[in-house]
Amino acid sequence: MKAWSNKPWKLLLTLVLLSVTWSVAVPEVHASPVNVQQESGSRTKQAIVEKWLQYRPLGTDGNYMSADNIYETTPQLTAPYAKGSIKHEYIEDGIKAANFVRYLAGLPDDLEADWSIEEQEQAAALLSAVNNQLLHGQEKPADMEQSLFDLGNVGTQRSNLIRGSKTFYNHVLGYMSDSDGVNIGTVGHRRWILNPLMAKTMFGMIYSAPDAKGSSSPFAAMYALNQDRDKAEVSYDYVAWPSAGFFPQELFATRDAWSVSLNTDKYDRKRTEDIKVTLIRERDGRTWQFDSSNKDTAGNYFSVETSGYGIPFSVIFRPDDIGAFSEDDTFKVAITGLYDTAGQAAKVQFQTTFFNLLSSPIARYTIQLHKGETLQLGTRSGARTDGVDYVSGNSSVAAIDASGVIKAVAPGSTWVSVDSYTGMLNRVNIVVADKTATEQVSKWAVKDYALAKSNGLVDKPHDHSYQTPISRYDFAALAIQMLETATSQYLYTEEIGIGHSPFKDVDDWRITWANLNGIIQGTGQNKFSPTNTITREQAATLMLNVYKQAQRILGKDEIVWEDIPRTVAAFTDDRAIAKWAKENVYRATELTIMKGTGSNQFTPKGKLTYEQTFVLLQNVFDLIEKQKNV
């Protein structure tokens, strides 16, 4: 669950910050300040990898801070209350997370744990857990000691608060997202962590009492108001998230808001009415424009925020319909309408290039295995080169070895993960069937079937009936799932959800998307005829349509089919190929999407089977993967 706050906390925390700011003594000046723009803009991927290895979490999959192992001393959630304490290695894990995100932003990554407020942050977590709420300033439980309440209440007023996530590392990543409908207007939790003056922080966490179902939820606090750093230690025009230069995709979701916090010693935060932002995606030229009219907290959004969250001047924007990032996806940011403190017009420009820091599984959909079956899990490599961490959620159901080979051990359900340090998107669900498979793939298709399955193109609901003709419904569904997998995009939108189908005999977003984007048509009279089968000559056209959509999604130049030379010889059953399908049959063959059926025949009227579909999907997948690097 993302960090949550309410408006009264924002006002209260701002007032506290101002009083702290006014009382700060003038510190000793240090030479050679950190220059944020130089630091963030000049880094290599390898430098980021090395820093990641220094700061990576204690474990994978966000499950290593369970209630039975995090406490040095156990808390008490009923009278007489006790705040307990957290083992120091877990607090240091949170410090590492904060230092890594500060490093990425170009800030000094030398935060230390402030042990003087350890009890305060733990008391803040206790108060939140007892009251079962996240509020910055809470009511006193009737049976709690006044001194304990006062300590915890101060902590809630001066801290980022969160519930649900089980590690301090993931708490920091949640604060950095800060893009739900409540927080997007300020991204205040993020700005506290990216405050140039922060030098220390502290974490606290307590699991709530079990509910009626026996489950409990962690409540946590991170101190936000530290300003112990000498102002002269950091030089910056702005602090951006994501920052300029290379930036790991794993730490920024496409639905996250961008923020650029401007140095108020250089920029006038009172003149904001003319501020606008232009965001350009380099690979396809897609452009987003932002100004004060963009207020959709669920979509295209823009805000200029001048409250006292860390740097008290931040331009916040989020593009809608951005899809997923591609490898080395570069975005150019231009902020205009700014004024410097001398009253002169100013502009901020930079570019951010997203890359994969860690390896990840290719598959997105559940894979079915049979007891005793093995499968090499398909992965996409990241910039990290020291190895890959594979983990099984339950190795007694499905084990995975150091090379990524999954072995189905016993019936049941579990997951396997690949370098799953920053969330659960690097997991693949695995279902192990009880019996040995009775249906077998044809020998000619075994190799490609296994490859398609390892890439998640053969999901559990469709892993059957291999020699049976595939239905139009299953073909379209599998094609769209492959398209999502190959392009690393999420194609679903509310506009194509339940109730938006153009057909009266099927209502599935995948079919709707395929139809709206020209992959497959209906059969007339508002019908899709989902149970009808597909011929091989029809499949040639459909697969080319899928490939064309992949090119569009990836921002590649539109395919000119006529430019593809024909070198393959005519099939001996060429006359049996329908005139409308002939060109596409040979184009699909030329692109190695399809092959003949033997004896130089294509068998155009033959019914496309499930196993043939799996092979075609893998062929198109391979073609798309090659095009990514062109």
Number of C-alpha atoms within 10 A of each C-alpha: 12 21 28 20 18 12 12 12 16 18 13 14 22 19 14 15 20 13 10 13 13 8 8 10 9 8 11 9 11 11 7 10 15 17 16 24 21 14 17 23 19 13 16 12 18 13 11 20 20 14 16 20 12 11 20 18 23 17 16 19 24 20 10 15 18 13 16 8 11 20 18 11 12 16 19 16 20 12 11 9 18 18 24 19 20 22 12 14 11 21 22 20 20 27 25 25 22 25 23 24 24 21 21 28 25 28 27 24 19 15 18 16 17 14 15 9 17 19 21 27 31 30 32 37 32 32 33 31 23 20 16 14 15 24 21 24 21 19 11 17 14 8 10 18 14 12 9 19 21 18 18 25 25 17 29 29 22 25 25 27 32 27 25 15 20 22 25 28 26 21 27 26 22 21 25 27 24 23 24 18 12 15 22 23 22 24 24 27 25 26 27 23 26 28 22 26 22 23 19 19 26 26 33 30 34 33 24 22 17 10 9 7 6 7 10 16 18 22 27 32 29 29 25 29 26 21 19 14 17 18 17 15 18 18 17 19 17 21 26 25 26 26 26 28 23 24 28 21 21 18 21 18 12 16 19 19 27 24 26 23 25 23 19 18 11 15 22 19 20 12 14 18 11 11 18 21 22 16 20 18 19 15 14 13 12 12 13 17 16 21 17 15 10 16 16 12 17 13 16 20 23 27 23 22 21 18 19 21 27 25 23 18 25 29 22 23 29 27 21 14 13 15 16 19 20 19 16 16 17 20 20 17 20 15 18 16 15 23 20 17 16 9 11 10 12 15 15 15 12 15 19 22 22 23 20 22 22 25 20 22 23 22 28 20 20 20 24 22 27 18 21 16 16 17 17 17 24 18 17 13 16 17 15 19 13 9 12 19 18 22 21 22 18 15 18 14 21 27 22 23 14 11 12 21 15 24 22 25 21 20 17 16 16 20 21 24 24 26 24 24 21 18 16 14 15 23 26 22 18 24 21 23 20 15 12 11 12 6 11 12 18 13 8 10 14 14 13 18 26 21 19 24 24 22 26 25 32 30 21 18 11 19 19 17 14 20 16 14 19 23 19 20 20 18 25 22 20 21 26 21 23 27 24 19 19 23 22 18 17 14 18 15 10 9 12 19 15 12 13 13 21 17 20 12 11 17 17 16 22 22 30 25 22 20 18 14 13 13 21 23 15 15 12 9 8 13 14 23 17 17 11 12 18 20 16 23 25 21 23 23 21 23 23 20 18 24 23 20 22 23 18 14 18 20 17 16 10 10 13 8 12 9 7 11 10 14 10 10 9 13 17 12 13 17 11 15 18 14 10 11 16 17 17 21 26 25 22 22 18 17 15 14 23 23 16 14 11 9 9 14 15 24 19 24 14 14 20 23 20 23 27 24 24 26 23 24 28 25 19 25 24 15 17 19 13 10 13 16 7 6
